[in-house]
Amino acid sequence: MRIFLDTANLDDIREIARWGIISGVTTNPTLLAREGKNVRDVIVEICEIVNGPVSMEVVSTDAEGMVREAREYVTWHPNVIIKIPMIPEGLAATAILAREGIQVNMTLIFNPNQALFAALAGAAYVSPFLGRLDDISTEGMDLIREIVAVFRQDAHLDTQILAASLRHPRHLVEAAKAGADVATCPPAVIRKALKHPLTDIGLERFLNDWRQLEATLTREVARVS
Ligand code: E4P
């Protein structure tokens, strides 16, 4: 499973991209609004940092407007792909954009039929929102499992399953086990997933032992010279 970063924060993207674990970035209007900067500048900067798909979401709610926005956004940078919401007009826009070779990430997916429709319309990615389902006392991960099963049953579907709305590190590993192609992850979740107290304790011990060895050897050299 590949990992995308789910943020528009350039500092976080710069820092985590250095770790070599990120294959793309997803943004949405909320994440971009949080940064309060010129949207085009932010998206282009993200594309310069991460060599992979960077999702930019349309805000039109009619197919014509979505297609117009999408055609404009893809001129910003070759890494830009288009996020389209799962509504009937979104499907119509996705069908047009897919025919033009523009990659669509169909977002706000909450049931397997929506995922199937997105795939049939030609979406390159479907984004099921795990955390938002968990928030309403539903098992979000079941949705990933169902979509995986539905897509596996049809060899012609090459749409990738992009697990979204991840809230904690278990979501990441469970999404991978469920068969998601990609998981898009907020920086805070990546940082938590990276941390383990035994790693920190182990490193501290290794470094202490090393320092003690150096001190012993230094004393030994001083003694014989
Ligand atoms: C996905 O592409 C969305 O940007 C994101 O995962 C939504 O997550 P949220 O439910 O935490 O807002």
py3Dmol code that shows the C-alpha trace and the ligand (Angstrom):
import py3Dmol

protein = """\
ATOM      1  CA  MET A   1       0.000   0.000   0.000  1.00  0.00           C
ATOM      2  CA  ARG A   2       1.259   3.470  -0.868  1.00  0.00           C
ATOM      3  CA  ILE A   3       0.812   6.481   1.411  1.00  0.00           C
ATOM      4  CA  PHE A   4      -0.364   9.963   0.454  1.00  0.00           C
ATOM      5  CA  LEU A   5      -0.299  12.931   2.824  1.00  0.00           C
ATOM      6  CA  ASP A   6      -3.692  14.433   3.618  1.00  0.00           C
ATOM      7  CA  THR A   7      -2.820  18.078   4.153  1.00  0.00           C
ATOM      8  CA  ALA A   8      -2.075  21.376   2.423  1.00  0.00           C
ATOM      9  CA  ASN A   9       0.497  22.415   5.013  1.00  0.00           C
ATOM     10  CA  LEU A  10       3.788  22.992   3.219  1.00  0.00           C
ATOM     11  CA  ASP A  11       5.983  22.639   6.318  1.00  0.00           C
ATOM     12  CA  ASP A  12       4.488  19.230   7.109  1.00  0.00           C
ATOM     13  CA  ILE A  13       4.768  18.122   3.479  1.00  0.00           C
ATOM     14  CA  ARG A  14       8.401  19.278   3.232  1.00  0.00           C
ATOM     15  CA  GLU A  15       9.346  17.507   6.455  1.00  0.00           C
ATOM     16  CA  ILE A  16       7.602  14.202   5.790  1.00  0.00           C
ATOM     17  CA  ALA A  17       8.476  14.049   2.081  1.00  0.00           C
ATOM     18  CA  ARG A  18      12.147  13.853   3.175  1.00  0.00           C
ATOM     19  CA  TRP A  19      11.425  10.528   4.853  1.00  0.00           C
ATOM     20  CA  GLY A  20      10.815   8.913   1.451  1.00  0.00           C
ATOM     21  CA  ILE A  21       7.471   7.343   2.362  1.00  0.00           C
ATOM     22  CA  ILE A  22       5.059   9.648   0.514  1.00  0.00           C
ATOM     23  CA  SER A  23       3.776   8.972  -3.024  1.00  0.00           C
ATOM     24  CA  GLY A  24       1.214  11.771  -3.316  1.00  0.00           C
ATOM     25  CA  VAL A  25      -0.887  14.394  -1.523  1.00  0.00           C
ATOM     26  CA  THR A  26      -4.614  14.953  -1.100  1.00  0.00           C
ATOM     27  CA  THR A  27      -6.088  18.352  -0.346  1.00  0.00           C
ATOM     28  CA  ASN A  28      -9.663  19.502   0.027  1.00  0.00           C
ATOM     29  CA  PRO A  29     -11.329  22.923   0.427  1.00  0.00           C
ATOM     30  CA  THR A  30     -11.206  22.653   4.240  1.00  0.00           C
ATOM     31  CA  LEU A  31      -7.479  21.844   4.286  1.00  0.00           C
ATOM     32  CA  LEU A  32      -6.695  24.658   1.828  1.00  0.00           C
ATOM     33  CA  ALA A  33      -8.859  27.148   3.760  1.00  0.00           C
ATOM     34  CA  ARG A  34      -6.910  26.238   6.926  1.00  0.00           C
ATOM     35  CA  GLU A  35      -3.679  27.475   5.269  1.00  0.00           C
ATOM     36  CA  GLY A  36      -5.242  30.788   4.135  1.00  0.00           C
ATOM     37  CA  LYS A  37      -2.833  31.189   1.193  1.00  0.00           C
ATOM     38  CA  ASN A  38      -3.179  31.524  -2.579  1.00  0.00           C
ATOM     39  CA  VAL A  39      -4.491  28.112  -3.636  1.00  0.00           C
ATOM     40  CA  ARG A  40      -2.626  27.864  -6.923  1.00  0.00           C
ATOM     41  CA  ASP A  41       0.682  28.782  -5.266  1.00  0.00           C
ATOM     42  CA  VAL A  42       0.167  26.161  -2.555  1.00  0.00           C
ATOM     43  CA  ILE A  43      -0.792  23.404  -5.004  1.00  0.00           C
ATOM     44  CA  VAL A  44       2.141  24.145  -7.328  1.00  0.00           C
ATOM     45  CA  GLU A  45       4.535  24.189  -4.366  1.00  0.00           C
ATOM     46  CA  ILE A  46       3.189  20.818  -3.169  1.00  0.00           C
ATOM     47  CA  CYS A  47       3.677  19.429  -6.676  1.00  0.00           C
ATOM     48  CA  GLU A  48       7.286  20.621  -6.654  1.00  0.00           C
ATOM     49  CA  ILE A  49       7.918  18.833  -3.338  1.00  0.00           C
ATOM     50  CA  VAL A  50       6.137  15.533  -3.967  1.00  0.00           C
ATOM     51  CA  ASN A  51       6.623  13.637  -7.195  1.00  0.00           C
ATOM     52  CA  GLY A  52       3.197  12.007  -7.389  1.00  0.00           C
ATOM     53  CA  PRO A  53      -0.512  12.765  -7.732  1.00  0.00           C
ATOM     54  CA  VAL A  54      -1.709  15.875  -5.896  1.00  0.00           C
ATOM     55  CA  SER A  55      -5.492  16.066  -5.533  1.00  0.00           C
ATOM     56  CA  MET A  56      -7.132  19.447  -6.070  1.00  0.00           C
ATOM     57  CA  GLU A  57     -10.886  19.466  -5.400  1.00  0.00           C
ATOM     58  CA  VAL A  58     -13.513  21.251  -7.499  1.00  0.00           C
ATOM     59  CA  VAL A  59     -16.103  23.416  -5.751  1.00  0.00           C
ATOM     60  CA  SER A  60     -18.674  23.590  -8.559  1.00  0.00           C
ATOM     61  CA  THR A  61     -21.703  21.369  -8.097  1.00  0.00           C
ATOM     62  CA  ASP A  62     -22.695  21.095 -11.787  1.00  0.00           C
ATOM     63  CA  ALA A  63     -20.843  18.911 -14.282  1.00  0.00           C
ATOM     64  CA  GLU A  64     -20.041  21.777 -16.628  1.00  0.00           C
ATOM     65  CA  GLY A  65     -18.501  23.848 -13.836  1.00  0.00           C
ATOM     66  CA  MET A  66     -16.551  20.866 -12.495  1.00  0.00           C
ATOM     67  CA  VAL A  67     -15.116  20.101 -15.936  1.00  0.00           C
ATOM     68  CA  ARG A  68     -14.188  23.769 -16.435  1.00  0.00           C
ATOM     69  CA  GLU A  69     -12.400  23.886 -13.077  1.00  0.00           C
ATOM     70  CA  ALA A  70     -10.661  20.557 -13.717  1.00  0.00           C
ATOM     71  CA  ARG A  71      -9.319  21.643 -17.112  1.00  0.00           C
ATOM     72  CA  GLU A  72      -7.911  24.781 -15.475  1.00  0.00           C
ATOM     73  CA  TYR A  73      -6.337  23.006 -12.466  1.00  0.00           C
ATOM     74  CA  VAL A  74      -4.494  20.434 -14.581  1.00  0.00           C
ATOM     75  CA  THR A  75      -2.684  23.289 -16.352  1.00  0.00           C
ATOM     76  CA  TRP A  76      -1.106  24.284 -13.004  1.00  0.00           C
ATOM     77  CA  HIS A  77       1.241  21.286 -12.847  1.00  0.00           C
ATOM     78  CA  PRO A  78       1.451  17.795 -14.419  1.00  0.00           C
ATOM     79  CA  ASN A  79       1.072  16.214 -10.939  1.00  0.00           C
ATOM     80  CA  VAL A  80      -2.389  17.706 -10.374  1.00  0.00           C
ATOM     81  CA  ILE A  81      -5.321  15.291 -10.374  1.00  0.00           C
ATOM     82  CA  ILE A  82      -8.914  16.309  -9.788  1.00  0.00           C
ATOM     83  CA  LYS A  83     -11.068  15.530  -6.778  1.00  0.00           C
ATOM     84  CA  ILE A  84     -14.757  15.331  -7.608  1.00  0.00           C
ATOM     85  CA  PRO A  85     -17.565  14.743  -5.098  1.00  0.00           C
ATOM     86  CA  MET A  86     -19.771  11.650  -5.389  1.00  0.00           C
ATOM     87  CA  ILE A  87     -22.957  13.251  -6.674  1.00  0.00           C
ATOM     88  CA  PRO A  88     -24.718  12.619 -10.015  1.00  0.00           C
ATOM     89  CA  GLU A  89     -23.153  15.730 -11.578  1.00  0.00           C
ATOM     90  CA  GLY A  90     -19.812  14.516 -10.286  1.00  0.00           C
ATOM     91  CA  LEU A  91     -20.233  11.206 -12.102  1.00  0.00           C
ATOM     92  CA  ALA A  92     -21.106  13.069 -15.323  1.00  0.00           C
ATOM     93  CA  ALA A  93     -18.016  15.266 -14.949  1.00  0.00           C
ATOM     94  CA  THR A  94     -15.840  12.242 -14.174  1.00  0.00           C
ATOM     95  CA  ALA A  95     -17.008  10.467 -17.334  1.00  0.00           C
ATOM     96  CA  ILE A  96     -16.047  13.500 -19.454  1.00  0.00           C
ATOM     97  CA  LEU A  97     -12.695  14.050 -17.734  1.00  0.00           C
ATOM     98  CA  ALA A  98     -11.769  10.355 -17.910  1.00  0.00           C
ATOM     99  CA  ARG A  99     -12.339  10.436 -21.681  1.00  0.00           C
ATOM    100  CA  GLU A 100      -9.962  13.418 -21.851  1.00  0.00           C
ATOM    101  CA  GLY A 101      -7.312  11.486 -19.901  1.00  0.00           C
ATOM    102  CA  ILE A 102      -7.639  13.659 -16.782  1.00  0.00           C
ATOM    103  CA  GLN A 103      -7.269  11.602 -13.599  1.00  0.00           C
ATOM    104  CA  VAL A 104     -10.153  11.872 -11.140  1.00  0.00           C
ATOM    105  CA  ASN A 105     -10.151  11.050  -7.432  1.00  0.00           C
ATOM    106  CA  MET A 106     -13.818  10.589  -6.570  1.00  0.00           C
ATOM    107  CA  THR A 107     -14.337  11.747  -3.006  1.00  0.00           C
ATOM    108  CA  LEU A 108     -16.935  11.504  -0.232  1.00  0.00           C
ATOM    109  CA  ILE A 109     -17.519   7.796  -0.845  1.00  0.00           C
ATOM    110  CA  PHE A 110     -19.568   6.174   1.923  1.00  0.00           C
ATOM    111  CA  ASN A 111     -20.922   2.972   0.385  1.00  0.00           C
ATOM    112  CA  PRO A 112     -19.689   0.320  -2.074  1.00  0.00           C
ATOM    113  CA  ASN A 113     -22.206   1.237  -4.773  1.00  0.00           C
ATOM    114  CA  GLN A 114     -20.855   4.784  -4.868  1.00  0.00           C
ATOM    115  CA  ALA A 115     -17.370   3.317  -5.322  1.00  0.00           C
ATOM    116  CA  LEU A 116     -18.544   1.032  -8.116  1.00  0.00           C
ATOM    117  CA  PHE A 117     -20.302   3.904  -9.914  1.00  0.00           C
ATOM    118  CA  ALA A 118     -17.180   6.069  -9.631  1.00  0.00           C
ATOM    119  CA  ALA A 119     -15.065   3.267 -11.097  1.00  0.00           C
ATOM    120  CA  LEU A 120     -17.509   2.666 -13.935  1.00  0.00           C
ATOM    121  CA  ALA A 121     -17.507   6.399 -14.734  1.00  0.00           C
ATOM    122  CA  GLY A 122     -13.726   6.205 -15.108  1.00  0.00           C
ATOM    123  CA  ALA A 123     -12.339   7.521 -11.816  1.00  0.00           C
ATOM    124  CA  ALA A 124      -8.656   6.727 -11.279  1.00  0.00           C
ATOM    125  CA  TYR A 125      -9.172   6.690  -7.475  1.00  0.00           C
ATOM    126  CA  VAL A 126     -12.117   6.316  -5.105  1.00  0.00           C
ATOM    127  CA  SER A 127     -11.830   7.845  -1.640  1.00  0.00           C
ATOM    128  CA  PRO A 128     -13.896   6.052   1.012  1.00  0.00           C
ATOM    129  CA  PHE A 129     -13.959   8.114   4.243  1.00  0.00           C
ATOM    130  CA  LEU A 130     -13.247   5.700   7.100  1.00  0.00           C
ATOM    131  CA  GLY A 131     -13.084   8.094  10.023  1.00  0.00           C
ATOM    132  CA  ARG A 132     -16.339   9.847   9.215  1.00  0.00           C
ATOM    133  CA  LEU A 133     -18.108   6.471   9.203  1.00  0.00           C
ATOM    134  CA  ASP A 134     -16.475   5.546  12.517  1.00  0.00           C
ATOM    135  CA  ASP A 135     -17.692   8.923  13.832  1.00  0.00           C
ATOM    136  CA  ILE A 136     -21.294   7.806  13.320  1.00  0.00           C
ATOM    137  CA  SER A 137     -20.707   4.428  15.019  1.00  0.00           C
ATOM    138  CA  THR A 138     -20.267   2.467  11.797  1.00  0.00           C
ATOM    139  CA  GLU A 139     -17.261   0.246  11.050  1.00  0.00           C
ATOM    140  CA  GLY A 140     -15.477   2.347   8.408  1.00  0.00           C
ATOM    141  CA  MET A 141     -12.985  -0.410   7.609  1.00  0.00           C
ATOM    142  CA  ASP A 142     -15.819  -2.711   6.468  1.00  0.00           C
ATOM    143  CA  LEU A 143     -16.374  -0.293   3.603  1.00  0.00           C
ATOM    144  CA  ILE A 144     -12.788  -0.766   2.399  1.00  0.00           C
ATOM    145  CA  ARG A 145     -13.194  -4.550   2.575  1.00  0.00           C
ATOM    146  CA  GLU A 146     -16.440  -4.406   0.589  1.00  0.00           C
ATOM    147  CA  ILE A 147     -14.994  -2.141  -2.095  1.00  0.00           C
ATOM    148  CA  VAL A 148     -11.950  -4.403  -2.407  1.00  0.00           C
ATOM    149  CA  ALA A 149     -14.274  -7.390  -2.867  1.00  0.00           C
ATOM    150  CA  VAL A 150     -16.427  -5.582  -5.443  1.00  0.00           C
ATOM    151  CA  PHE A 151     -13.448  -4.348  -7.479  1.00  0.00           C
ATOM    152  CA  ARG A 152     -11.697  -7.747  -7.360  1.00  0.00           C
ATOM    153  CA  GLN A 153     -14.745  -9.372  -8.882  1.00  0.00           C
ATOM    154  CA  ASP A 154     -14.371  -7.286 -12.088  1.00  0.00           C
ATOM    155  CA  ALA A 155     -10.994  -7.604 -13.791  1.00  0.00           C
ATOM    156  CA  HIS A 156     -11.770  -4.601 -16.014  1.00  0.00           C
ATOM    157  CA  LEU A 157     -11.846  -2.108 -13.140  1.00  0.00           C
ATOM    158  CA  ASP A 158      -8.449  -0.519 -12.621  1.00  0.00           C
ATOM    159  CA  THR A 159      -9.633   2.169 -10.204  1.00  0.00           C
ATOM    160  CA  GLN A 160      -7.467   2.413  -7.094  1.00  0.00           C
ATOM    161  CA  ILE A 161      -8.907   2.390  -3.586  1.00  0.00           C
ATOM    162  CA  LEU A 162      -7.635   5.372  -1.631  1.00  0.00           C
ATOM    163  CA  ALA A 163      -8.532   4.973   2.054  1.00  0.00           C
ATOM    164  CA  ALA A 164      -9.290   8.466   3.388  1.00  0.00           C
ATOM    165  CA  SER A 165     -10.336  10.210   6.592  1.00  0.00           C
ATOM    166  CA  LEU A 166      -7.810   8.279   8.671  1.00  0.00           C
ATOM    167  CA  ARG A 167      -7.820   9.193  12.337  1.00  0.00           C
ATOM    168  CA  HIS A 168      -5.146   7.003  13.982  1.00  0.00           C
ATOM    169  CA  PRO A 169      -2.271   4.611  13.165  1.00  0.00           C
ATOM    170  CA  ARG A 170      -4.451   1.466  13.385  1.00  0.00           C
ATOM    171  CA  HIS A 171      -6.488   2.827  10.472  1.00  0.00           C
ATOM    172  CA  LEU A 172      -3.303   2.813   8.401  1.00  0.00           C
ATOM    173  CA  VAL A 173      -2.326  -0.788   9.049  1.00  0.00           C
ATOM    174  CA  GLU A 174      -5.914  -2.051   8.856  1.00  0.00           C
ATOM    175  CA  ALA A 175      -6.429  -0.280   5.521  1.00  0.00           C
ATOM    176  CA  ALA A 176      -3.318  -2.025   4.181  1.00  0.00           C
ATOM    177  CA  LYS A 177      -4.526  -5.415   5.452  1.00  0.00           C
ATOM    178  CA  ALA A 178      -7.972  -4.801   3.957  1.00  0.00           C
ATOM    179  CA  GLY A 179      -6.368  -4.324   0.537  1.00  0.00           C
ATOM    180  CA  ALA A 180      -6.464  -0.543  -0.022  1.00  0.00           C
ATOM    181  CA  ASP A 181      -4.074   0.553  -2.779  1.00  0.00           C
ATOM    182  CA  VAL A 182      -3.305   3.839  -1.051  1.00  0.00           C
ATOM    183  CA  ALA A 183      -4.092   5.493   2.289  1.00  0.00           C
ATOM    184  CA  THR A 184      -4.092   9.252   2.642  1.00  0.00           C
ATOM    185  CA  CYS A 185      -2.927  10.192   6.067  1.00  0.00           C
ATOM    186  CA  PRO A 186      -2.817  13.422   8.100  1.00  0.00           C
ATOM    187  CA  PRO A 187       0.726  14.349   9.225  1.00  0.00           C
ATOM    188  CA  ALA A 188      -0.216  13.841  12.901  1.00  0.00           C
ATOM    189  CA  VAL A 189      -1.210  10.229  12.218  1.00  0.00           C
ATOM    190  CA  ILE A 190       2.037   9.576  10.321  1.00  0.00           C
ATOM    191  CA  ARG A 191       4.046  10.969  13.227  1.00  0.00           C
ATOM    192  CA  LYS A 192       2.139   8.837  15.768  1.00  0.00           C
ATOM    193  CA  ALA A 193       2.562   5.745  13.594  1.00  0.00           C
ATOM    194  CA  LEU A 194       6.310   6.350  13.455  1.00  0.00           C
ATOM    195  CA  LYS A 195       6.730   6.572  17.234  1.00  0.00           C
ATOM    196  CA  HIS A 196       7.379   3.659  19.574  1.00  0.00           C
ATOM    197  CA  PRO A 197       8.684   4.091  23.147  1.00  0.00           C
ATOM    198  CA  LEU A 198      10.890   0.992  22.788  1.00  0.00           C
ATOM    199  CA  THR A 199      12.550   2.556  19.729  1.00  0.00           C
ATOM    200  CA  ASP A 200      13.411   5.665  21.763  1.00  0.00           C
ATOM    201  CA  ILE A 201      14.558   3.668  24.811  1.00  0.00           C
ATOM    202  CA  GLY A 202      16.570   1.312  22.596  1.00  0.00           C
ATOM    203  CA  LEU A 203      18.307   4.171  20.811  1.00  0.00           C
ATOM    204  CA  GLU A 204      19.108   5.936  24.075  1.00  0.00           C
ATOM    205  CA  ARG A 205      20.720   2.734  25.425  1.00  0.00           C
ATOM    206  CA  PHE A 206      22.758   2.146  22.260  1.00  0.00           C
ATOM    207  CA  LEU A 207      24.052   5.722  22.339  1.00  0.00           C
ATOM    208  CA  ASN A 208      24.873   5.545  26.064  1.00  0.00           C
ATOM    209  CA  ASP A 209      26.727   2.256  25.603  1.00  0.00           C
ATOM    210  CA  TRP A 210      28.628   3.756  22.680  1.00  0.00           C
ATOM    211  CA  ARG A 211      29.620   6.801  24.729  1.00  0.00           C
ATOM    212  CA  GLN A 212      30.801   4.536  27.542  1.00  0.00           C
ATOM    213  CA  LEU A 213      32.870   2.481  25.097  1.00  0.00           C
ATOM    214  CA  GLU A 214      34.453   5.659  23.730  1.00  0.00           C
ATOM    215  CA  ALA A 215      35.241   6.860  27.263  1.00  0.00           C
ATOM    216  CA  THR A 216      36.796   3.467  28.144  1.00  0.00           C
ATOM    217  CA  LEU A 217      38.940   3.460  24.989  1.00  0.00           C
ATOM    218  CA  THR A 218      40.038   7.050  25.572  1.00  0.00           C
ATOM    219  CA  ARG A 219      41.107   6.184  29.141  1.00  0.00           C
ATOM    220  CA  GLU A 220      42.939   3.096  27.830  1.00  0.00           C
ATOM    221  CA  VAL A 221      44.860   5.146  25.242  1.00  0.00           C
ATOM    222  CA  ALA A 222      45.768   7.725  27.925  1.00  0.00           C
ATOM    223  CA  ARG A 223      46.969   4.924  30.262  1.00  0.00           C
ATOM    224  CA  VAL A 224      49.353   3.269  27.745  1.00  0.00           C
ATOM    225  CA  SER A 225      50.778   6.492  26.282  1.00  0.00           C
TER     226      SER A 225
END
"""
ligand_1 = """\
12
E4P
C -9.539 12.855 1.712
O -9.017 13.015 0.633
C -10.002 13.922 2.608
O -9.219 15.073 2.360
C -9.805 13.598 4.057
O -9.276 12.317 4.245
C -10.989 13.901 4.902
O -10.684 13.565 6.229
P -11.497 14.093 7.473
O -12.717 13.248 7.627
O -10.547 13.937 8.609
O -11.841 15.533 7.201
"""
view = py3Dmol.view(width=600, height=400)
view.addModel(protein, "pdb")
view.setStyle({"model": 0}, {"cartoon": {"style": "trace"}})
view.addModel(ligand_1, "xyz")
view.setStyle({"model": 1}, {"stick": {}})
view.zoomTo()
view.show()
